[in-house]
Amino acid sequence: PRTPVTVTVTGAAGQIGYALLFRIASGQLLGPDTPVRLKLLEITPALKAAEGTAMEIDDCAFPLLTGIDISDDPNVAFDGANVALLVGARPRTKGMERGDLLEANGGIFKPQGRAINDHAADDIKVLVVGNPANTNALIARAAAPDVPAERFTAMTRLDHNRALTQLSKKTGAPLSDITRLTIWGNHSATQYPDIFHAEIAGKNAAEVVNDETWLAEEFIPTVAKRGAAVIEVRGASSAASAANAAIDHVHTWVNGTPEGDWTSMAVPSDGSYGVPEGLISSFPVTTEDGAYEIVQGLELNAFSRTRIDASVAELAEEREAVRGLGLL
Ligand code: NAI
């Protein structure tokens, strides 16, 4: 049998954790041939709740699961981690300024980045889900100078999946016919879901849609504000869909994108498409053999350029803010 892959999940007692852990343990993250060892990180007051979730995971008798450890110490939880899903974060509470939010999350992601640096396995892959995801990933990466920068990624796959469904509903095309969709920029309301390079059964999606008003006034805002819409209707934030996207992100990173298609991942910029180097911004990426590459050479029209620039400017501001707080 293959050696187990160690997967560390933070915020394990939260609602995304509850939707995520069972799917990891059942083999949906890494595939049906890969045994998994789970390591859960929680804050001390939530350890008991994490214990309860672990009891239920035990009660599923997943054949691929070789064990579960729970800790409130990042140095323990990231020890030997091959994959780290950083879900736990400090949510914005009423009256909280952005600076306070970034500072509170810096207090979480800086020590976690350090612990990953010191204790994770050499092949560590990190996905940050906890918001503000891109900038939390930037903070963790900065605290892990010995880990190759490209191993730190943030999640825009939920936005990508949301955009796929909106496009499918608009055109009536099955989801399986849609390829090459891209989310650019920040996982925030400024993100830019781009259909100009997307294809529907091989035809250009923007031409199939042929409705600029829908694109600017319905599609983009619906995708960008979907998280708030779910909170409004459900009374709680997206959890199962976020967990599903986290599974998709890592599964694609490990197993590769299909020929002729790509996905969206927020990754450290190498300067592609004018995105300042080092910012963790969403791009179209292809993956193969556990590595990803930013898709090169796409022509951006003025509409796309403006939207991407706006979202990237927000990321640059967040970077300045966390720099000012001494977190980078
Ligand atoms: P939740 O509040 O239900 O759970 C968060 C858990 O994290 C709690 O159990 C808390 O105790 C734990 N936690 C807090 N600080 C921690 C630390 N330092 N170490 C370990 N655990 C810690 O929240 P939920 O709904 O599970 O969401 C988690 C995060 O995911 C939020 O930041 C949310 O905004 C974000 N999110 C991101 C999405 C994306 O597309 N990137 C989509 C949906 C949610």
Boltz pocket constraint, residues with backbone or C-beta under 6 A from the ligand:
constraints:
  - pocket:
      binder: B
      contacts: [[A, 10], [A, 11], [A, 12], [A, 13], [A, 14], [A, 15], [A, 16], [A, 17], [A, 41], [A, 42], [A, 43], [A, 46], [A, 87], [A, 88], [A, 89], [A, 90], [A, 91], [A, 107], [A, 108], [A, 128], [A, 129], [A, 130], [A, 131], [A, 132], [A, 133], [A, 155], [A, 156], [A, 158], [A, 159], [A, 187], [A, 237], [A, 238], [A, 239], [A, 242]]
      max_distance: 6.0
